[in-house]
């Protein structure tokens, strides 16, 4: 049994190294809650609630007034299990299954890659990308150095920290386009990476990385005709104004009886609506509130919307609208007749601070009774994987299984979608 266990640990260590090498988002995410699940010093359950940093407006003069304390509490829930299982019959065990390098490369490497791909897709495609609502760039127009600078500036205007923890995730095609535009930049580090490796590296305050899990956003039909800005469609006018809170917007003037919005669609108001994003670090002074930015109010549609035969629809958006107080996120109420704009079908890259992804992957409890199980945990990457061997003696089959459990929570206010 001792020799068999040592072999199992060796196999797990090899596959775990390969697994870690394929990860991106999970490596750079916020892992501060990992220990709460891992150490199990108290009964956590599957969910840990965490609080975002408080915001306060402060005041002027000798007379002070109590400020409302509005806590934002979000759950991190361990709710997903990833696995890979194969089986070997007696003949395969005897003649085909080896523990040497060919076995590791042919059997374990693709399993490690698939597990890592599932984790990355879970974080990015299923949870992170659909939640981000702040945008820069123009649908259909390639990302340039100016777009990257715009993303950096917008994140600073939104109060997103500049502390070395900003990242920029791009698809391979977008990475190639950016590298092509940077190869003649007069900077030895940027130039060499773009030309020799097609890799961008660190640029304009971001650490860049490529990922296959950023999906194209296919936009709904919106409103037909008109003269919208480049890359956008008109998307109806507001009928339930003034909107001073909540997350629903009622619209008219849309294409009738069709899918006018898809989940993940990025929308913003025309300048004529007079509603803008705000800088949560810049107080408007004694009048209260925050200073409006040049960028008009932005939202993301949370679910597919089909219009009525009269061309009306109600959309649910994120974030929840807040027009005053320390948690204010837009400059004013949204009035009746405000024109909404819908970003046309586009590619998406993500510029983000690591606080935007809270991820945990604690060790799963090993099975007992008639199985051989071992767990490996990386203190560096705060990731664990369990390898379990079991047997079906009736059919003389050995079962070979890898497992990971994980959960993710998203703070989209720390991220910006770069459309192209």
C-alpha positions as CSV (number, residue, x, y, z in Angstrom):
1,X,0.0,0.0,0.0
2,X,2.9,2.4,0.8
3,X,4.4,1.9,-2.6
4,X,1.1,2.3,-4.3
5,X,0.4,5.6,-2.4
6,X,3.8,7.0,-3.3
7,X,3.0,6.2,-7.0
8,X,-0.3,8.0,-6.6
9,X,1.3,11.1,-5.1
10,X,3.8,11.1,-7.9
11,X,1.1,11.0,-10.6
12,X,-0.9,13.7,-8.9
13,X,2.2,16.0,-8.5
14,X,2.9,15.7,-12.3
15,X,-0.7,16.4,-13.4
16,X,-1.0,19.3,-10.9
17,X,2.1,21.0,-12.4
18,X,0.5,20.8,-15.8
19,X,-2.8,22.0,-14.5
20,X,-1.3,25.1,-12.9
21,X,0.5,26.0,-16.1
22,X,-2.7,26.3,-18.0
23,X,-4.4,28.8,-15.6
24,X,-4.6,32.5,-16.0
25,X,-7.6,34.2,-14.4
26,X,-7.5,32.0,-11.3
27,X,-3.8,32.8,-10.7
28,X,-4.4,36.6,-10.7
29,X,-7.7,36.7,-8.8
30,X,-8.2,37.8,-5.2
31,X,-7.6,34.7,-3.0
32,X,-7.9,36.3,0.4
33,X,-10.9,34.1,1.5
34,X,-9.2,30.9,0.6
35,X,-8.0,30.2,4.1
36,X,-11.5,30.6,5.5
37,X,-12.6,27.5,3.6
38,X,-9.3,25.6,3.7
39,X,-8.5,25.7,7.4
40,X,-12.1,24.9,8.5
41,X,-11.5,26.3,12.0
42,X,-15.2,26.9,12.2
43,X,-18.2,25.6,10.2
44,X,-18.2,27.9,7.1
45,X,-20.9,26.1,5.1
46,X,-20.5,26.5,1.4
47,X,-20.8,30.3,1.5
48,X,-18.8,33.1,3.0
49,X,-20.2,36.6,2.8
50,X,-17.7,39.4,2.3
51,X,-18.1,43.1,2.4
52,X,-16.8,45.7,-0.1
53,X,-14.9,48.7,1.3
54,X,-17.2,51.4,2.8
55,X,-17.6,54.8,1.2
56,X,-18.3,58.1,2.9
57,X,-18.8,61.6,1.6
58,X,-17.7,63.5,4.7
59,X,-18.8,67.1,5.3
60,X,-17.9,70.7,5.7
61,X,-18.1,73.1,8.6
62,X,-18.3,72.6,12.4
63,X,-21.7,70.9,12.4
64,X,-21.6,67.2,11.6
65,X,-24.4,65.0,10.4
66,X,-24.4,61.3,10.7
67,X,-23.9,59.6,7.3
68,X,-25.8,56.5,6.3
69,X,-23.7,53.4,6.3
70,X,-24.5,51.3,3.2
71,X,-22.8,48.0,3.3
72,X,-22.3,46.0,0.1
73,X,-22.3,42.3,1.0
74,X,-21.7,39.7,-1.6
75,X,-21.5,35.9,-1.3
76,X,-18.6,33.6,-2.3
77,X,-20.0,30.1,-2.6
78,X,-18.2,26.9,-3.3
79,X,-20.7,25.5,-5.7
80,X,-18.9,23.9,-8.6
81,X,-17.0,20.6,-8.8
82,X,-14.7,19.9,-11.7
83,X,-13.5,16.4,-12.5
84,X,-11.9,14.0,-15.0
85,X,-12.4,10.3,-14.7
86,X,-11.1,7.4,-16.8
87,X,-11.3,3.6,-16.3
88,X,-8.9,0.8,-17.1
89,X,-9.8,-2.9,-17.5
90,X,-7.5,-5.7,-16.5
91,X,-5.9,-6.0,-19.9
92,X,-5.2,-2.2,-20.1
93,X,-3.8,-2.2,-16.6
94,X,-1.5,-5.1,-17.5
95,X,-0.2,-4.0,-20.9
96,X,-1.1,-0.4,-21.7
97,X,-1.0,1.7,-18.6
98,X,2.5,2.8,-17.6
99,X,3.8,5.3,-15.1
100,X,6.6,6.7,-17.3
101,X,6.9,9.9,-19.3
102,X,4.9,8.7,-22.3
103,X,1.9,7.9,-20.0
104,X,2.2,11.3,-18.3
105,X,2.3,13.1,-21.6
106,X,-0.4,11.1,-23.4
107,X,-2.9,10.5,-20.5
108,X,-2.3,13.2,-17.8
109,X,-1.4,16.3,-19.8
110,X,-4.7,16.5,-21.7
111,X,-6.7,15.8,-18.6
112,X,-4.9,18.6,-16.7
113,X,-5.5,20.9,-19.6
114,X,-9.2,20.1,-19.7
115,X,-9.6,20.7,-16.0
116,X,-7.8,24.0,-16.2
117,X,-9.9,25.0,-19.3
118,X,-13.1,24.2,-17.3
119,X,-11.9,26.4,-14.4
120,X,-10.9,29.3,-16.6
121,X,-14.2,29.1,-18.6
122,X,-16.1,29.0,-15.3
123,X,-14.4,32.2,-14.1
124,X,-14.3,34.2,-17.3
125,X,-17.0,33.1,-19.8
126,X,-19.7,32.1,-17.3
127,X,-19.2,34.7,-14.5
128,X,-16.8,37.5,-15.1
129,X,-17.3,38.7,-18.7
130,X,-21.1,38.8,-18.5
131,X,-21.0,40.9,-15.4
132,X,-18.8,43.8,-16.5
133,X,-20.7,46.9,-17.5
134,X,-18.1,49.7,-17.8
135,X,-16.7,49.9,-21.3
136,X,-14.2,51.7,-23.6
137,X,-13.4,51.2,-27.2
138,X,-15.6,51.0,-30.3
139,X,-17.3,47.9,-31.6
140,X,-15.8,46.8,-34.9
141,X,-12.7,49.0,-34.5
142,X,-9.3,47.3,-33.6
143,X,-7.7,48.0,-30.2
144,X,-4.8,50.5,-30.5
145,X,-2.3,51.9,-28.0
146,X,-4.7,54.8,-27.5
147,X,-7.5,52.3,-26.5
148,X,-5.2,50.8,-23.9
149,X,-4.4,54.2,-22.6
150,X,-8.1,55.1,-22.5
151,X,-8.8,52.0,-20.5
152,X,-6.1,52.9,-18.0
153,X,-7.4,56.5,-17.7
154,X,-11.0,55.4,-17.3
155,X,-10.1,52.9,-14.6
156,X,-8.3,55.7,-12.7
157,X,-11.3,58.0,-13.1
158,X,-13.6,55.2,-11.7
159,X,-11.4,55.0,-8.6
160,X,-10.0,51.6,-9.4
161,X,-6.6,51.2,-7.5
162,X,-3.3,51.7,-9.3
163,X,-1.3,49.4,-7.1
164,X,0.4,47.0,-9.5
165,X,-2.6,44.6,-9.6
166,X,-4.2,45.6,-12.9
167,X,-4.4,43.0,-15.7
168,X,-5.5,43.0,-19.3
169,X,-7.0,39.8,-20.8
170,X,-7.2,39.5,-24.5
171,X,-8.1,36.8,-27.0
172,X,-5.3,35.4,-29.2
173,X,-6.6,37.3,-32.2
174,X,-6.7,40.6,-30.4
175,X,-3.3,39.9,-28.9
176,X,-1.9,39.4,-32.4
177,X,-3.4,42.7,-33.6
178,X,-2.0,44.6,-30.6
179,X,1.4,43.0,-31.0
180,X,1.4,43.9,-34.7
181,X,0.7,47.5,-33.9
182,X,3.4,47.6,-31.2
183,X,6.4,45.9,-33.0
184,X,7.9,49.2,-34.1
185,X,7.3,51.0,-30.8
186,X,10.5,52.6,-29.5
187,X,10.8,50.5,-26.4
188,X,13.2,47.6,-26.1
189,X,11.1,45.5,-23.8
190,X,7.8,46.1,-25.7
191,X,9.4,45.9,-29.1
192,X,11.2,42.6,-28.4
193,X,8.3,40.9,-26.8
194,X,5.9,41.9,-29.6
195,X,8.3,41.0,-32.4
196,X,10.0,37.8,-31.1
197,X,7.2,36.2,-29.1
198,X,4.0,37.9,-30.1
199,X,3.6,38.7,-26.4
200,X,2.8,42.1,-25.0
201,X,3.8,41.7,-21.4
202,X,3.6,44.8,-19.2
203,X,2.2,47.9,-20.8
204,X,0.6,51.1,-19.6
205,X,0.1,49.8,-16.0
206,X,-1.3,46.4,-17.1
207,X,0.1,42.8,-17.1
208,X,-1.3,41.3,-20.3
209,X,-2.2,37.7,-20.9
210,X,-3.9,35.7,-23.6
211,X,-7.0,33.6,-23.0
212,X,-9.3,31.5,-25.2
213,X,-12.3,32.1,-22.9
214,X,-13.4,35.6,-24.0
215,X,-16.4,35.2,-26.1
216,X,-17.8,37.5,-28.8
217,X,-20.8,39.5,-27.6
218,X,-23.6,39.1,-30.2
219,X,-25.9,42.1,-29.8
220,X,-29.7,42.2,-30.1
221,X,-31.7,44.1,-32.7
222,X,-32.2,47.3,-30.7
223,X,-33.9,50.1,-32.6
224,X,-34.0,50.3,-36.4
225,X,-32.6,53.3,-38.3
226,X,-31.6,56.6,-36.9
227,X,-28.1,58.1,-36.7
228,X,-26.3,56.4,-33.7
229,X,-22.5,56.9,-33.0
230,X,-20.1,54.5,-34.8
231,X,-20.3,51.0,-33.4
232,X,-23.7,51.5,-31.7
233,X,-27.4,51.0,-32.5
234,X,-30.2,53.2,-31.1
235,X,-31.9,51.2,-28.5
236,X,-35.2,52.9,-27.6
237,X,-36.1,55.7,-25.3
238,X,-37.0,55.6,-21.6
239,X,-40.7,55.6,-20.6
240,X,-40.5,55.0,-16.8
241,X,-38.5,58.0,-15.9
242,X,-37.4,59.6,-13.8
243,X,-35.5,56.5,-12.7
244,X,-33.9,57.1,-9.4
245,X,-33.0,53.6,-8.3
246,X,-33.6,49.9,-9.0
247,X,-32.3,48.1,-12.1
248,X,-35.2,48.1,-14.6
249,X,-35.5,50.4,-17.6
250,X,-38.7,50.5,-19.7
251,X,-38.2,51.4,-23.4
252,X,-40.2,52.2,-26.5
253,X,-39.3,52.6,-30.2
254,X,-37.6,49.2,-30.5
255,X,-37.9,46.7,-33.4
256,X,-41.1,44.9,-32.8
257,X,-41.5,41.2,-31.7
258,X,-37.9,40.2,-31.8
259,X,-34.8,39.7,-29.6
260,X,-33.9,43.3,-29.0
261,X,-31.3,42.7,-26.3
262,X,-29.2,39.7,-25.4
263,X,-27.7,38.8,-22.0
264,X,-24.3,40.6,-21.7
265,X,-25.2,43.4,-24.1
266,X,-23.5,46.6,-23.2
267,X,-25.7,49.7,-23.2
268,X,-25.1,53.4,-22.5
269,X,-27.1,56.6,-22.7
270,X,-26.6,59.3,-25.4
271,X,-25.0,62.5,-24.3
272,X,-28.4,64.3,-24.8
273,X,-29.8,62.3,-21.8
274,X,-27.5,64.2,-19.5
275,X,-26.6,61.1,-17.3
276,X,-23.0,60.3,-16.7
277,X,-20.7,58.0,-14.8
278,X,-19.1,59.4,-11.7
279,X,-15.7,59.4,-10.0
280,X,-16.1,58.0,-6.5
281,X,-12.9,59.6,-5.3
282,X,-13.8,63.2,-6.4
283,X,-16.4,64.9,-4.3
284,X,-18.5,67.7,-5.7
285,X,-17.7,69.8,-2.6
286,X,-20.3,71.2,-0.3
287,X,-23.1,70.5,-2.7
288,X,-22.5,66.8,-2.1
289,X,-22.2,63.8,-4.5
290,X,-19.5,62.9,-6.9
291,X,-18.1,64.7,-10.0
292,X,-19.6,63.5,-13.3
293,X,-17.2,62.0,-15.9
294,X,-17.3,62.6,-19.6
295,X,-18.5,59.0,-20.1
296,X,-22.3,58.6,-20.2
297,X,-24.0,56.1,-17.8
298,X,-23.2,52.5,-18.7
299,X,-25.0,49.2,-17.9
300,X,-25.0,45.6,-18.9
301,X,-28.2,43.7,-19.8
302,X,-28.7,40.6,-17.5
303,X,-31.0,38.5,-19.6
304,X,-32.4,38.2,-23.1
305,X,-35.3,40.5,-23.9
306,X,-38.0,40.1,-26.6
307,X,-39.9,43.2,-27.6
308,X,-43.7,43.4,-27.8
309,X,-45.6,43.9,-31.0
310,X,-45.7,47.6,-30.2
311,X,-41.9,47.8,-30.0
312,X,-41.7,48.2,-26.2
313,X,-39.6,46.2,-23.7
314,X,-38.4,46.2,-20.1
315,X,-34.8,45.4,-19.5
316,X,-33.0,44.4,-16.3
317,X,-29.5,45.8,-16.0
318,X,-26.5,45.9,-13.7
319,X,-25.5,47.8,-11.7
320,X,-28.4,48.9,-9.6
321,X,-28.9,52.6,-10.2
322,X,-27.9,54.9,-7.3
323,X,-28.1,58.6,-7.9
324,X,-27.0,60.0,-4.4
325,X,-25.1,59.1,-1.3
326,X,-21.7,57.5,-0.9
327,X,-22.6,54.6,-3.3
328,X,-23.7,56.9,-6.1
329,X,-22.8,55.5,-9.5
330,X,-24.4,57.8,-12.0
331,X,-24.7,61.6,-12.0
332,X,-28.5,62.1,-12.1
333,X,-31.9,60.5,-12.5
334,X,-32.7,59.0,-15.9
335,X,-35.6,61.0,-17.4
336,X,-38.4,60.0,-19.8
337,X,-37.3,60.3,-23.4
338,X,-33.6,59.5,-22.6
339,X,-32.0,57.8,-25.6
340,X,-30.4,54.5,-25.0
341,X,-27.5,53.1,-27.2
342,X,-26.7,49.5,-27.7
343,X,-23.1,48.3,-28.6
344,X,-23.2,46.4,-31.8
345,X,-21.8,42.8,-32.0
346,X,-18.1,43.1,-30.9
347,X,-15.1,41.3,-29.5
348,X,-14.4,41.9,-25.8
349,X,-11.1,42.2,-23.8
350,X,-11.1,42.8,-20.1
351,X,-9.0,45.3,-18.2
352,X,-9.4,44.6,-14.5
353,X,-8.0,44.9,-11.0
354,X,-7.6,41.6,-9.2
355,X,-10.3,42.7,-6.7
356,X,-12.8,42.1,-9.4
357,X,-12.5,38.3,-9.1
358,X,-12.7,36.6,-5.7
359,X,-11.9,33.0,-6.2
360,X,-11.5,30.0,-3.9
361,X,-10.6,26.3,-4.5
362,X,-10.2,24.6,-1.1
363,X,-9.3,20.9,-0.8
364,X,-12.1,18.5,-1.2
365,X,-12.6,15.9,1.5
366,X,-11.0,12.6,0.3
367,X,-13.2,9.5,-0.1
368,X,-12.7,6.7,2.4
369,X,-13.3,3.0,2.2
370,X,-11.9,0.8,-0.6
371,X,-10.2,3.7,-2.4
372,X,-6.8,5.3,-2.5
373,X,-6.9,9.1,-2.3
374,X,-4.3,11.8,-2.0
375,X,-4.5,15.6,-2.2
376,X,-1.9,18.2,-3.4
377,X,-2.1,21.9,-2.4
378,X,0.0,24.8,-3.7
379,X,0.6,27.5,-1.2
380,X,1.9,29.7,-4.0
381,X,-1.2,29.4,-6.2
382,X,-3.7,28.4,-3.4
383,X,-5.0,25.6,-5.5
384,X,-5.7,22.0,-4.6
385,X,-6.4,18.8,-6.5
386,X,-7.4,15.4,-5.3
387,X,-6.5,12.1,-7.0
388,X,-8.6,9.1,-6.3
389,X,-8.2,5.5,-7.3
390,X,-11.0,3.1,-6.9
391,X,-12.0,-0.4,-8.2
392,X,-15.0,-2.2,-9.5
393,X,-14.1,-5.8,-8.6
394,X,-17.2,-7.3,-10.3
395,X,-16.0,-6.1,-13.7
396,X,-12.3,-5.8,-12.9
397,X,-12.1,-2.1,-13.7
398,X,-9.9,0.5,-12.1
399,X,-11.3,4.0,-11.8
400,X,-8.9,6.9,-12.0
401,X,-10.3,10.3,-11.0
402,X,-9.1,13.9,-10.5
403,X,-11.3,16.4,-8.6
404,X,-11.3,20.2,-7.8
405,X,-14.0,22.2,-6.1
406,X,-14.2,26.0,-6.5
407,X,-16.3,29.1,-6.3
408,X,-16.1,32.6,-7.7
409,X,-17.7,36.0,-6.9
410,X,-17.4,39.0,-9.2
411,X,-17.0,42.7,-8.3
412,X,-17.6,44.3,-11.7
413,X,-17.0,47.8,-10.5
414,X,-13.2,47.0,-10.6
415,X,-13.2,46.1,-14.3
416,X,-13.6,47.7,-17.7
417,X,-14.6,45.9,-20.9
418,X,-12.6,46.9,-23.9
419,X,-14.8,46.6,-27.1
420,X,-13.3,46.1,-30.5
